[in-house]
Amino acid sequence: MKKKYSQMTEQELWDEIRELHEKSNKAQQLGNASEFAVHEQRRIMAEAYLLNPDDFMSGQRYSLKQEANTFFVKYYNGVFAWGFRERSDKLEAVPISLLDEVKPTSL
C-alpha cells in the first residue's frame, strides 16, 4: 500500500508526480477522459505537498492555473486554500498547487 502524500519525502512525491503524469498521458492517448481526470487530480494533490502553505497569504486574490477565474483566499487548512471563485459566494477548497500569481484585490 502506498504512503499518504503527507508522509512521502520530496523525492517520493516527485516520483509519484512523474508516474501520474505518465499515466495521465497514456489515458489521454487512449481517449479515456475519466481516467485522465483522476490521474491529473492526484498529480495536482501531490504537487500541493511539495509547496509550503506559509508561502501563500490569506486575504489575497490568486489566479488559478489553467483557468480564467481568480480565487480569493479566506484561509488555509493544510495544503488547501479555502475561499471564493470570482463571481461566486460559495466557499470551496482548492489545492495550493492550483494557485498562481497574486492578483490585486479590488475594494
N, C-alpha and C positions, 0 to 999 in steps of 0.2 A: 504494500500500500504506500502511495506517495505521501510525502510530508505536506503539511499545510504551508501555504506560501509564507505565512508569518514565521515559520520555523526554518525556512530554507536560507542557506548562505547566499551571498550575492552571486557567486559562480553558479550555484544550483538554479537560481532564478534566471540567469542569462541562458543556461542550458534549456530550461523549460520554455522560455520565450522563443528560442531558436526552434525547438521541437514543435511548438504550437504554430509558429509561422509556416513551417514546412507542411504541417497537417492542414492548415487553412488553405495554403496554395493548392495542395492536392485536391481538397474538397471543391475548391473553386473550379479547377480544371475539369473535374468530373461532373460539374453542374449541380453539386449538392449544396444548395443555399443554406439549409438549416444547419448542416454540419459545419460549414464555413463560419456561420454566425456564432456557433458555440465556441469554436476554437479562437475566434477573434475576441470574444468577450473574456475568455480565460486568459488570453495574451495581455489584454488591457489590464486585467486584475493583477497579473504577475508583474507587469511594469509598474503598477502603483506601489508595490512593495519595495521597489528599488529607489523610490523617492522619499524624501524627508518631509512629512506633513508640516513641520515647523518652517519650511521654506515658503509656505503659502500663507496668505493673510485673510482673516475674516473681514467682512465689510467691503470686499473688493469684487469687481466685476471682471471675469475672465472670459476670453473667447474659448470656445470648445473646439478641440481638434476634429477635423473632418465635418464640421457643422457650421452653418452660417449664424446660429444663435450665440448669444452670450449667456453667462451663468453668474448670478450674484450669489456669493458665498456668505451664508449666515453664520455657519460654524463648521468645525471639523470633528469627526469621530473616527479615529484610526486613519485609514487611507481613503476615507470617503469625505467628500465635501458636500455638505447639506445646504441647500439654498433653492433658488428660483431661476428657471429659464426666463429669457426675455419674453415679455408679454404673458406671463403666467403667474398665478398666485398659488400654485400647487407646490408645496415643499417636497423636494426629492433629493436623492443622493446620487452623486457620480463619483467614480474613482478619480483620485487626484491626477492620475496619468492622462486624463482627458482634458485637464485644464491647460490652457496655453497662456499667451501673454495677457497681462493686466490691461483692461480697458478702462478709460476714465469713467467715473460714475457721474451721472447727471443728477442734480438735485431737483 
